[in-house]
Amino acid sequence: MLVLMETWESIRDFVGTGGQVLYVVAIALFLMWVLMIERYWFLLAEYPRMKADIVAKWDARQDTTSWYAHRIRDAWISEASEKLDERMLIIKTLVAMCPLIGLLGTVTGMITVFETMATQGTGNARLMASGISMATVPTMAGMVAALSGVFFSTRLEARAKMAKASLVDSLPHH
């Protein structure tokens, strides 16, 4: 319990240093990771059953050579591709938004610095330093969030592409 309280205090101090924009970065990061975990779950648990069902339906067909059979095959591959690509655009958008949200924190932090300079003058370095940290911490947080998202979303896309290719190879095109 003490560890949780210390962790919470550390998070509050970090947010205090970086400003309220860090909450927005945290929400975007949380949503991005929930969606990526869901996609990994689909690829590892749901898609293999879906693929096996499609292959079984194809193997059960009497006609696999006619134009009509090829259109059915293409439709099944297209449906599977759509399922594999679901929510990937949202994930990519969240990855791209994280640095921009951090940049918003930079702008709000610099506004704080300029307000301090306007009211207190340039002689109060401590007040200006808190504004500068409020400007740099969100940028760093946004970049770290985006980097983690770039790495894992790229791996997700590669896995989905391999799964599509595997499905196409599993349905012989006579």
MIFI-75645 format. One record per residue: residue in one letter; residue number from 1; x, y, z of N, C-alpha, C in turn. Coordinates in pm, whole numbers, padded with zeros to 5 digits. Example, Ala and Ser with C-alpha at 12.3 -4.5 7.8 and 13.67 -1.06 7.14 Angstrom:
<rs>
@code->A&pos->1&nx->01319&ny->-00569&nz->00780&cax->01230&cay->-00450&caz->00780&cx->01320&cy->-00330&cz->00780
@code->S&pos->2&nx->01285&ny->-00225&nz->00708&cax->01367&cay->-00106&caz->00714&cx->01290&cy->00003&cz->00787
</rs>
This chain:
<rs>
@code->M&pos->1&nx->00083&ny->-00119&nz->00000&cax->00000&cay->00000&caz->00000&cx->00087&cy->00125&cz->00000
@code->L&pos->2&nx->00196&ny->00120&nz->00073&cax->00287&cay->00234&caz->00080&cx->00350&cy->00260&cz->-00057
@code->V&pos->3&nx->00379&ny->00153&nz->-00131&cax->00438&cay->00169&caz->-00263&cx->00340&cy->00239&cz->-00357
@code->L&pos->4&nx->00212&ny->00203&nz->-00349&cax->00111&cay->00269&caz->-00432&cx->00099&cy->00417&cz->-00399
@code->M&pos->5&nx->00104&ny->00450&nz->-00270&cax->00096&cay->00591&caz->-00231&cx->00217&cy->00669&cz->-00281
@code->E&pos->6&nx->00335&ny->00609&nz->-00271&cax->00456&cay->00676&caz->-00320&cx->00451&cy->00693&cz->-00472
@code->T&pos->7&nx->00400&ny->00592&nz->-00541&cax->00388&cay->00602&caz->-00687&cx->00291&cy->00713&cz->-00724
@code->W&pos->8&nx->00178&ny->00718&nz->-00654&cax->00079&cay->00823&caz->-00681&cx->00138&cy->00961&cz->-00656
@code->E&pos->9&nx->00215&ny->00976&nz->-00549&cax->00280&cay->01104&caz->-00520&cx->00378&cy->01142&cz->-00630
@code->S&pos->10&nx->00454&ny->01044&nz->-00680&cax->00548&cay->01070&caz->-00789&cx->00475&cy->01117&cz->-00914
@code->I&pos->11&nx->00364&ny->01053&nz->-00943&cax->00285&cay->01091&caz->-01061&cx->00231&cy->01233&cz->-01043
@code->R&pos->12&nx->00180&ny->01263&nz->-00925&cax->00128&cay->01398&caz->-00900&cx->00238&cy->01503&cz->-00913
@code->D&pos->13&nx->00358&ny->01473&nz->-00862&cax->00470&cay->01566&caz->-00876&cx->00506&cy->01586&cz->-01023
@code->F&pos->14&nx->00507&ny->01477&nz->-01098&cax->00540&cay->01485&caz->-01241&cx->00438&cy->01570&cz->-01314
@code->V&pos->15&nx->00309&ny->01549&nz->-01286&cax->00204&cay->01628&caz->-01349&cx->00213&cy->01773&cz->-01305
@code->G&pos->16&nx->00248&ny->01795&nz->-01179&cax->00265&cay->01932&caz->-01131&cx->00378&cy->02003&cz->-01204
@code->T&pos->17&nx->00483&ny->01930&nz->-01235&cax->00595&cay->01988&caz->-01309&cx->00558&cy->02015&cz->-01454
@code->G&pos->18&nx->00481&ny->01924&nz->-01514&cax->00451&cay->01935&caz->-01657&cx->00322&cy->02005&cz->-01691
@code->G&pos->19&nx->00234&ny->02020&nz->-01597&cax->00108&cay->02088&caz->-01624&cx->-00004&cy->01992&cz->-01660
@code->Q&pos->20&nx->-00121&ny->02050&nz->-01678&cax->-00243&cay->01972&caz->-01703&cx->-00243&cy->01900&cz->-01837
@code->V&pos->21&nx->-00160&ny->01944&nz->-01929&cax->-00155&cay->01881&caz->-02061&cx->-00110&cy->01735&cz->-02049
@code->L&pos->22&nx->-00036&ny->01703&nz->-01944&cax->00009&cay->01564&caz->-01925&cx->-00109&cy->01469&cz->-01907
@code->Y&pos->23&nx->-00219&ny->01518&nz->-01854&cax->-00338&cay->01433&caz->-01843&cx->-00390&cy->01395&cz->-01981
@code->V&pos->24&nx->-00386&ny->01488&nz->-02074&cax->-00431&cay->01461&caz->-02210&cx->-00337&cy->01361&cz->-02277
@code->V&pos->25&nx->-00206&ny->01377&nz->-02256&cax->-00109&cay->01281&caz->-02309&cx->-00137&cy->01143&cz->-02249
@code->A&pos->26&nx->-00163&ny->01138&nz->-02121&cax->-00191&cay->01010&caz->-02054&cx->-00318&cy->00945&cz->-02109
@code->I&pos->27&nx->-00420&ny->01022&nz->-02135&cax->-00545&cay->00967&caz->-02191&cx->-00519&cy->00912&cz->-02331
@code->A&pos->28&nx->-00447&ny->00988&nz->-02413&cax->-00416&cay->00941&caz->-02549&cx->-00332&cy->00815&cz->-02544
@code->L&pos->29&nx->-00234&ny->00811&nz->-02454&cax->-00147&cay->00693&caz->-02440&cx->-00227&cy->00573&cz->-02393
@code->F&pos->30&nx->-00314&ny->00592&nz->-02296&cax->-00397&cay->00483&caz->-02244&cx->-00487&cy->00427&cz->-02354
@code->L&pos->31&nx->-00554&ny->00515&nz->-02427&cax->-00643&cay->00471&caz->-02534&cx->-00565&cy->00397&cz->-02643
@code->M&pos->32&nx->-00448&ny->00450&nz->-02679&cax->-00364&cay->00387&caz->-02780&cx->-00326&cy->00246&cz->-02738
@code->W&pos->33&nx->-00285&ny->00230&nz->-02612&cax->-00243&cay->00098&caz->-02565&cx->-00359&cy->00001&cz->-02550
@code->V&pos->34&nx->-00474&ny->00050&nz->-02510&cax->-00592&cay->-00038&caz->-02503&cx->-00624&cy->-00092&cz->-02642
@code->L&pos->35&nx->-00621&ny->-00005&nz->-02742&cax->-00650&cay->-00047&caz->-02878&cx->-00543&cy->-00143&cz->-02932
@code->M&pos->36&nx->-00416&ny->-00117&nz->-02901&cax->-00310&cay->-00206&caz->-02948&cx->-00319&cy->-00343&cz->-02880
@code->I&pos->37&nx->-00349&ny->-00347&nz->-02752&cax->-00364&cay->-00475&caz->-02682&cx->-00483&cy->-00551&cz->-02741
@code->E&pos->38&nx->-00591&ny->-00480&nz->-02771&cax->-00707&cay->-00546&caz->-02832&cx->-00669&cy->-00605&cz->-02967
@code->R&pos->39&nx->-00590&ny->-00534&nz->-03047&cax->-00548&cay->-00584&caz->-03178&cx->-00458&cy->-00707&cz->-03163
@code->Y&pos->40&nx->-00366&ny->-00704&nz->-03066&cax->-00282&cay->-00822&caz->-03041&cx->-00369&cy->-00939&cz->-02999
@code->W&pos->41&nx->-00468&ny->-00916&nz->-02916&cax->-00559&cay->-01022&caz->-02873&cx->-00631&cy->-01081&cz->-02995
@code->F&pos->42&nx->-00678&ny->-00993&nz->-03083&cax->-00746&cay->-01042&caz->-03202&cx->-00653&cy->-01128&cz->-03286
@code->L&pos->43&nx->-00530&ny->-01080&nz->-03308&cax->-00435&cay->-01154&caz->-03392&cx->-00397&cy->-01290&cz->-03332
@code->L&pos->44&nx->-00384&ny->-01296&nz->-03202&cax->-00336&cay->-01419&caz->-03138&cx->-00448&cy->-01515&cz->-03099
@code->A&pos->45&nx->-00567&ny->-01465&nz->-03069&cax->-00672&cay->-01552&caz->-03019&cx->-00791&cy->-01566&cz->-03114
@code->E&pos->46&nx->-00836&ny->-01457&nz->-03171&cax->-00958&cay->-01461&caz->-03252&cx->-00931&cy->-01495&cz->-03398
@code->Y&pos->47&nx->-00828&ny->-01434&nz->-03456&cax->-00803&cay->-01452&caz->-03598&cx->-00772&cy->-01596&cz->-03638
@code->P&pos->48&nx->-00694&ny->-01670&nz->-03561&cax->-00669&cay->-01809&caz->-03603&cx->-00798&cy->-01891&cz->-03620
@code->R&pos->49&nx->-00897&ny->-01868&nz->-03533&cax->-01026&cay->-01937&caz->-03549&cx->-01097&cy->-01889&cz->-03674
@code->M&pos->50&nx->-01091&ny->-01759&nz->-03698&cax->-01156&cay->-01703&caz->-03817&cx->-01092&cy->-01760&cz->-03944
@code->K&pos->51&nx->-00961&ny->-01766&nz->-03945&cax->-00888&cay->-01820&caz->-04061&cx->-00923&cy->-01967&cz->-04082
@code->A&pos->52&nx->-00925&ny->-02044&nz->-03974&cax->-00958&cay->-02187&caz->-03985&cx->-01099&cy->-02206&cz->-04040
@code->D&pos->53&nx->-01192&ny->-02120&nz->-04000&cax->-01329&cay->-02128&caz->-04049&cx->-01335&cy->-02098&cz->-04199
@code->I&pos->54&nx->-01263&ny->-01995&nz->-04242&cax->-01262&cay->-01960&caz->-04385&cx->-01199&cy->-02072&cz->-04466
@code->V&pos->55&nx->-01087&ny->-02127&nz->-04420&cax->-01021&cay->-02235&caz->-04492&cx->-01112&cy->-02358&cz->-04498
@code->A&pos->56&nx->-01180&ny->-02388&nz->-04388&cax->-01271&cay->-02503&caz->-04386&cx->-01386&cy->-02484&cz->-04485
@code->K&pos->57&nx->-01441&ny->-02361&nz->-04490&cax->-01549&cay->-02334&caz->-04585&cx->-01500&cy->-02347&cz->-04729
@code->W&pos->58&nx->-01378&ny->-02302&nz->-04756&cax->-01322&cay->-02312&caz->-04891&cx->-01298&cy->-02458&cz->-04929
@code->D&pos->59&nx->-01242&ny->-02534&nz->-04835&cax->-01214&cay->-02675&caz->-04862&cx->-01342&cy->-02755&cz->-04880
@code->A&pos->60&nx->-01451&ny->-02711&nz->-04817&cax->-01578&cay->-02783&caz->-04826&cx->-01650&cy->-02754&cz->-04958
@code->R&pos->61&nx->-01608&ny->-02654&nz->-05029&cax->-01673&cay->-02619&caz->-05157&cx->-01641&cy->-02723&cz->-05264
@code->Q&pos->62&nx->-01741&ny->-02756&nz->-05343&cax->-01720&cay->-02846&caz->-05458&cx->-01649&cy->-02771&cz->-05570
@code->D&pos->63&nx->-01695&ny->-02649&nz->-05593&cax->-01644&cay->-02568&caz->-05703&cx->-01543&cy->-02466&cz->-05649
@code->T&pos->64&nx->-01417&ny->-02481&nz->-05689&cax->-01316&cay->-02383&caz->-05649&cx->-01245&cy->-02321&cz->-05769
@code->T&pos->65&nx->-01297&ny->-02349&nz->-05889&cax->-01228&cay->-02301&caz->-06008&cx->-01306&cy->-02199&cz->-06089
@code->S&pos->66&nx->-01436&ny->-02189&nz->-06069&cax->-01517&cay->-02098&caz->-06151&cx->-01493&cy->-01952&cz->-06111
@code->W&pos->67&nx->-01540&ny->-01863&nz->-06197&cax->-01530&cay->-01721&caz->-06168&cx->-01605&cy->-01688&cz->-06040
@code->Y&pos->68&nx->-01723&ny->-01746&nz->-06022&cax->-01805&cay->-01724&caz->-05903&cx->-01730&cy->-01769&cz->-05777
@code->A&pos->69&nx->-01666&ny->-01882&nz->-05780&cax->-01590&cay->-01933&caz->-05665&cx->-01475&cy->-01839&cz->-05631
@code->H&pos->70&nx->-01411&ny->-01784&nz->-05732&cax->-01299&cay->-01691&caz->-05708&cx->-01349&cy->-01560&cz->-05646
@code->R&pos->71&nx->-01470&ny->-01516&nz->-05683&cax->-01526&cay->-01396&caz->-05621&cx->-01560&cy->-01422&cz->-05474
@code->I&pos->72&nx->-01609&ny->-01540&nz->-05443&cax->-01637&cay->-01577&caz->-05304&cx->-01507&cy->-01578&cz->-05225
@code->R&pos->73&nx->-01404&ny->-01639&nz->-05283&cax->-01271&cay->-01643&caz->-05217&cx->-01221&cy->-01502&cz->-05191
@code->D&pos->74&nx->-01231&ny->-01416&nz->-05292&cax->-01185&cay->-01277&caz->-05277&cx->-01266&cy->-01204&cz->-05170
@code->A&pos->75&nx->-01395&ny->-01230&nz->-05163&cax->-01480&cay->-01165&caz->-05062&cx->-01439&cy->-01209&cz->-04921
@code->W&pos->76&nx->-01412&ny->-01339&nz->-04904&cax->-01370&cay->-01387&caz->-04772&cx->-01235&cy->-01327&cz->-04732
@code->I&pos->77&nx->-01143&ny->-01318&nz->-04827&cax->-01013&cay->-01258&caz->-04799&cx->-01030&cy->-01110&cz->-04765
@code->S&pos->78&nx->-01117&ny->-01042&nz->-04837&cax->-01142&cay->-00900&caz->-04811&cx->-01202&cy->-00879&cz->-04672
@code->E&pos->79&nx->-01298&ny->-00963&nz->-04633&cax->-01359&cay->-00952&caz->-04500&cx->-01255&cy->-00974&cz->-04391
@code->A&pos->80&nx->-01169&ny->-01074&nz->-04411&cax->-01064&cay->-01101&caz->-04312&cx->-00965&cy->-00983&cz->-04305
@code->S&pos->81&nx->-00933&ny->-00925&nz->-04420&cax->-00842&cay->-00810&caz->-04423&cx->-00902&cy->-00692&cz->-04349
@code->E&pos->82&nx->-01031&ny->-00670&nz->-04368&cax->-01098&cay->-00561&caz->-04295&cx->-01091&cy->-00582&cz->-04145
@code->K&pos->83&nx->-01116&ny->-00706&nz->-04103&cax->-01109&cay->-00737&caz->-03959&cx->-00968&cy->-00715&cz->-03906
@code->L&pos->84&nx->-00867&ny->-00753&nz->-03985&cax->-00728&cay->-00736&caz->-03941&cx->-00689&cy->-00589&cz->-03932
@code->D&pos->85&nx->-00746&ny->-00506&nz->-04018&cax->-00708&cay->-00364&caz->-04022&cx->-00794&cy->-00276&cz->-03933
@code->E&pos->86&nx->-00896&ny->-00335&nz->-03867&cax->-00982&cay->-00254&caz->-03781&cx->-00901&cy->-00180&cz->-03675
@code->R&pos->87&nx->-00936&ny->-00057&nz->-03653&cax->-00879&cay->00031&caz->-03550&cx->-00731&cy->00066&cz->-03570
@code->M&pos->88&nx->-00670&ny->00020&nz->-03677&cax->-00529&cay->00056&caz->-03699&cx->-00516&cy->00205&cz->-03732
@code->L&pos->89&nx->-00613&ny->00260&nz->-03803&cax->-00607&cay->00403&caz->-03835&cx->-00619&cy->00487&cz->-03709
@code->I&pos->90&nx->-00704&ny->00445&nz->-03616&cax->-00718&cay->00517&caz->-03489&cx->-00587&cy->00511&cz->-03411
@code->I&pos->91&nx->-00524&ny->00394&nz->-03410&cax->-00396&cay->00378&caz->-03339&cx->-00291&cy->00470&cz->-03401
@code->K&pos->92&nx->-00281&ny->00471&nz->-03533&cax->-00184&cay->00557&caz->-03600&cx->-00211&cy->00705&cz->-03572
@code->T&pos->93&nx->-00339&ny->00740&nz->-03568&cax->-00376&cay->00879&caz->-03539&cx->-00334&cy->00918&cz->-03397
@code->L&pos->94&nx->-00357&ny->00829&nz->-03302&cax->-00316&cay->00857&caz->-03164&cx->-00164&cy->00869&cz->-03152
@code->V&pos->95&nx->-00092&ny->00783&nz->-03225&cax->00055&cay->00792&caz->-03225&cx->00098&cy->00929&cz->-03277
@code->A&pos->96&nx->00035&ny->00974&nz->-03384&cax->00071&cay->01104&caz->-03442&cx->00029&cy->01220&cz->-03353
@code->M&pos->97&nx->-00078&ny->01203&nz->-03277&cax->-00128&cay->01311&caz->-03191&cx->-00043&cy->01333&cz->-03067
@code->C&pos->98&nx->00020&ny->01229&nz->-03015&cax->00095&cay->01242&caz->-02889&cx->00200&cy->01354&cz->-02893
@code->P&pos->99&nx->00286&ny->01360&nz->-02995&cax->00382&cay->01472&caz->-02997&cx->00314&cy->01608&cz->-03011
@code->L&pos->100&nx->00201&ny->01611&nz->-03082&cax->00130&cay->01737&caz->-03098&cx->00069&cy->01783&cz->-02967
@code->I&pos->101&nx->00020&ny->01689&nz->-02888&cax->-00032&cay->01724&caz->-02756&cx->00083&cy->01776&cz->-02669
@code->G&pos->102&nx->00200&ny->01709&nz->-02679&cax->00318&cay->01758&caz->-02607&cx->00356&cy->01898&cz->-02650
@code->L&pos->103&nx->00343&ny->01925&nz->-02778&cax->00372&cay->02060&caz->-02828&cx->00275&cy->02162&cz->-02770
@code->L&pos->104&nx->00151&ny->02122&nz->-02753&cax->00054&cay->02209&caz->-02686&cx->00102&cy->02242&cz->-02545
@code->G&pos->105&nx->00157&ny->02143&nz->-02475&cax->00214&cay->02168&caz->-02343&cx->00330&cy->02264&cz->-02348
@code->T&pos->106&nx->00410&ny->02255&nz->-02453&cax->00522&cay->02348&caz->-02470&cx->00469&cy->02491&cz->-02485
@code->V&pos->107&nx->00368&ny->02507&nz->-02565&cax->00311&cay->02641&caz->-02587&cx->00253&cy->02696&cz->-02458
@code->T&pos->108&nx->00176&ny->02614&nz->-02384&cax->00117&cay->02664&caz->-02259&cx->00225&cy->02694&cz->-02156
@code->G&pos->109&nx->00332&ny->02614&nz->-02153&cax->00442&cay->02643&caz->-02061&cx->00514&cy->02772&cz->-02096
@code->M&pos->110&nx->00533&ny->02797&nz->-02224&cax->00599&cay->02921&caz->-02265&cx->00510&cy->03042&cz->-02237
@code->I&pos->111&nx->00380&ny->03024&nz->-02248&cax->00288&cay->03133&caz->-02212&cx->00305&cy->03165&cz->-02063
@code->T&pos->112&nx->00320&ny->03062&nz->-01981&cax->00344&cay->03083&caz->-01837&cx->00473&cy->03160&cz->-01815
@code->V&pos->113&nx->00578&ny->03124&nz->-01889&cax->00706&cay->03196&caz->-01877&cx->00689&cy->03342&cz->-01915
@code->F&pos->114&nx->00620&ny->03368&nz->-02025&cax->00603&cay->03506&caz->-02069&cx->00515&cy->03586&cz->-01973
@code->E&pos->115&nx->00415&ny->03521&nz->-01914&cax->00333&cay->03590&caz->-01814&cx->00417&cy->03626&cz->-01692
@code->T&pos->116&nx->00504&ny->03533&nz->-01651&cax->00592&cay->03560&caz->-01538&cx->00685&cy->03676&cz->-01569
@code->M&pos->117&nx->00740&ny->03675&nz->-01690&cax->00830&cay->03784&caz->-01729&cx->00755&cy->03917&cz->-01735
@code->A&pos->118&nx->00630&ny->03914&nz->-01777&cax->00553&cay->04038&caz->-01789&cx->00518&cy->04095&cz->-01652
@code->T&pos->119&nx->00487&ny->04006&nz->-01556&cax->00444&cay->04055&caz->-01425&cx->00559&cy->04071&cz->-01327
@code->Q&pos->120&nx->00657&ny->03981&nz->-01330&cax->00766&cay->03982&caz->-01232&cx->00897&cy->04036&cz->-01287
@code->G&pos->121&nx->00905&ny->04049&nz->-01418&cax->01031&cay->04090&caz->-01478&cx->01117&cy->03967&cz->-01502
@code->T&pos->122&nx->01238&ny->03988&nz->-01550&cax->01327&cay->03876&caz->-01579&cx->01416&cy->03840&cz->-01462
@code->G&pos->123&nx->01399&ny->03906&nz->-01350&cax->01486&cay->03883&caz->-01235&cx->01451&cy->03760&cz->-01153
@code->N&pos->124&nx->01329&ny->03706&nz->-01166&cax->01288&cay->03591&caz->-01085&cx->01307&cy->03463&cz->-01165
@code->A&pos->125&nx->01428&ny->03407&nz->-01151&cax->01463&cay->03287&caz->-01229&cx->01383&cy->03165&cz->-01186
@code->R&pos->126&nx->01346&ny->03154&nz->-01059&cax->01272&cay->03036&caz->-01012&cx->01134&cy->03027&cz->-01078
@code->L&pos->127&nx->01066&ny->03139&nz->-01087&cax->00934&cay->03137&caz->-01150&cx->00945&cy->03104&cz->-01299
@code->M&pos->128&nx->01047&ny->03158&nz->-01364&cax->01067&cay->03128&caz->-01507&cx->01105&cy->02982&cz->-01526
@code->A&pos->129&nx->01182&ny->02925&nz->-01435&cax->01224&cay->02786&caz->-01447&cx->01105&cy->02691&cz->-01438
@code->S&pos->130&nx->01007&ny->02722&nz->-01353&cax->00890&cay->02634&caz->-01344&cx->00811&cy->02638&cz->-01475
@code->G&pos->131&nx->00803&ny->02754&nz->-01537&cax->00736&cay->02763&caz->-01668&cx->00810&cy->02690&cz->-01776
@code->I&pos->132&nx->00944&ny->02696&nz->-01770&cax->01023&cay->02626&caz->-01871&cx->01009&cy->02474&cz->-01854
@code->S&pos->133&nx->01008&ny->02427&nz->-01729&cax->00988&cay->02283&caz->-01710&cx->00848&cy->02243&cz->-01753
@code->M&pos->134&nx->00750&ny->02333&nz->-01732&cax->00614&cay->02306&caz->-01778&cx->00610&cy->02303&cz->-01931
@code->A&pos->135&nx->00708&ny->02365&nz->-01994&cax->00713&cay->02364&caz->-02141&cx->00786&cy->02242&cz->-02195
@code->T&pos->136&nx->00883&ny->02188&nz->-02123&cax->00962&cay->02079&caz->-02178&cx->00911&cy->01940&cz->-02139
@code->V&pos->137&nx->00857&ny->01925&nz->-02020&cax->00811&cay->01794&caz->-01974&cx->00699&cy->01738&cz->-02062
@code->P&pos->138&nx->00596&ny->01814&nz->-02100&cax->00493&cay->01757&caz->-02187&cx->00546&cy->01715&cz->-02324
@code->T&pos->139&nx->00642&ny->01791&nz->-02375&cax->00702&cay->01755&caz->-02504&cx->00771&cy->01620&cz->-02493
@code->M&pos->140&nx->00849&ny->01602&nz->-02386&cax->00917&cay->01475&caz->-02365&cx->00815&cy->01362&cz->-02348
@code->A&pos->141&nx->00710&ny->01384&nz->-02270&cax->00609&cay->01280&caz->-02247&cx->00538&cy->01244&cz->-02378
@code->G&pos->142&nx->00505&ny->01343&nz->-02457&cax->00442&cay->01316&caz->-02586&cx->00530&cy->01238&cz->-02679
@code->M&pos->143&nx->00659&ny->01270&nz->-02680&cax->00753&cay->01198&caz->-02766&cx->00772&cy->01053&cz->-02720
@code->V&pos->144&nx->00783&ny->01032&nz->-02591&cax->00799&cay->00896&caz->-02538&cx->00674&cy->00814&cz->-02569
@code->A&pos->145&nx->00557&ny->00873&nz->-02551&cax->00432&cay->00803&caz->-02582&cx->00427&cy->00767&cz->-02730
@code->A&pos->146&nx->00464&ny->00860&nz->-02816&cax->00461&cay->00834&caz->-02960&cx->00561&cy->00726&cz->-02999
@code->L&pos->147&nx->00680&ny->00729&nz->-02940&cax->00781&cay->00628&caz->-02974&cx->00735&cy->00488&cz->-02939
@code->S&pos->148&nx->00674&ny->00472&nz->-02822&cax->00625&cay->00339&caz->-02786&cx->00514&cy->00297&cz->-02883
@code->G&pos->149&nx->00430&ny->00390&nz->-02922&cax->00322&cay->00358&caz->-03015&cx->00373&cy->00326&cz->-03154
@code->V&pos->150&nx->00475&ny->00398&nz->-03201&cax->00531&cay->00372&caz->-03334&cx->00587&cy->00231&cz->-03341
@code->F&pos->151&nx->00664&ny->00192&nz->-03242&cax->00727&cay->00061&caz->-03242&cx->00622&cy->-00050&cz->-03246
@code->F&pos->152&nx->00526&ny->-00045&nz->-03155&cax->00430&cay->-00154&caz->-03146&cx->00325&cy->-00151&cz->-03257
@code->S&pos->153&nx->00287&ny->-00033&nz->-03304&cax->00190&cay->-00029&caz->-03414&cx->00253&cy->-00080&cz->-03543
@code->T&pos->154&nx->00382&ny->-00055&nz->-03562&cax->00451&cay->-00107&caz->-03680&cx->00457&cy->-00259&cz->-03674
@code->R&pos->155&nx->00485&ny->-00313&nz->-03557&cax->00485&cay->-00460&caz->-03541&cx->00346&cy->-00518&cz->-03566
@code->L&pos->156&nx->00243&ny->-00447&nz->-03517&cax->00105&cay->-00492&caz->-03540&cx->00073&cy->-00496&cz->-03689
@code->E&pos->157&nx->00110&ny->-00392&nz->-03760&cax->00085&cay->-00387&caz->-03904&cx->00157&cy->-00499&cz->-03977
@code->A&pos->158&nx->00281&ny->-00526&nz->-03937&cax->00357&cay->-00634&caz->-04001&cx->00290&cy->-00769&cz->-03976
@code->R&pos->159&nx->00245&ny->-00791&nz->-03854&cax->00177&cay->-00918&caz->-03822&cx->00047&cy->-00931&cz->-03901
@code->A&pos->160&nx->-00028&ny->-00822&nz->-03912&cax->-00153&cay->-00827&caz->-03988&cx->-00125&cy->-00855&cz->-04135
@code->K&pos->161&nx->-00020&ny->-00796&nz->-04189&cax->00017&cay->-00819&caz->-04330&cx->00056&cy->-00965&cz->-04351
@code->M&pos->162&nx->00132&ny->-01021&nz->-04257&cax->00170&cay->-01162&caz->-04268&cx->00048&cy->-01252&cz->-04256
@code->A&pos->163&nx->-00047&ny->-01216&nz->-04169&cax->-00168&cay->-01296&caz->-04152&cx->-00251&cy->-01295&cz->-04281
@code->K&pos->164&nx->-00259&ny->-01179&nz->-04346&cax->-00331&cay->-01172&caz->-04473&cx->-00265&cy->-01260&cz->-04578
@code->A&pos->165&nx->-00133&ny->-01250&nz->-04589&cax->-00061&cay->-01331&caz->-04685&cx->-00078&cy->-01480&cz->-04657
@code->S&pos->166&nx->-00077&ny->-01516&nz->-04532&cax->-00095&cay->-01656&caz->-04495&cx->-00235&cy->-01706&cz->-04533
@code->L&pos->167&nx->-00335&ny->-01622&nz->-04515&cax->-00471&cay->-01661&caz->-04553&cx->-00481&cy->-01679&cz->-04704
@code->V&pos->168&nx->-00424&ny->-01588&nz->-04780&cax->-00427&cay->-01600&caz->-04927&cx->-00358&cy->-01730&cz->-04969
@code->D&pos->169&nx->-00246&ny->-01763&nz->-04906&cax->-00174&cay->-01886&caz->-04939&cx->-00252&cy->-02011&cz->-04897
@code->S&pos->170&nx->-00335&ny->-01999&nz->-04795&cax->-00413&cay->-02114&caz->-04747&cx->-00533&cy->-02145&cz->-04834
@code->L&pos->171&nx->-00572&ny->-02050&nz->-04916&cax->-00686&cay->-02071&caz->-05007&cx->-00634&cy->-02086&cz->-05149
@code->P&pos->172&nx->-00611&ny->-02209&nz->-05192&cax->-00551&cay->-02229&caz->-05325&cx->-00635&cy->-02165&cz->-05436
@code->H&pos->173&nx->-00568&ny->-02103&nz->-05526&cax->-00630&cay->-02032&caz->-05637&cx->-00610&cy->-02116&cz->-05762
@code->H&pos->174&nx->-00705&ny->-02203&nz->-05791&cax->-00690&cay->-02297&caz->-05904&cx->-00719&cy->-02229&cz->-06033
</rs>
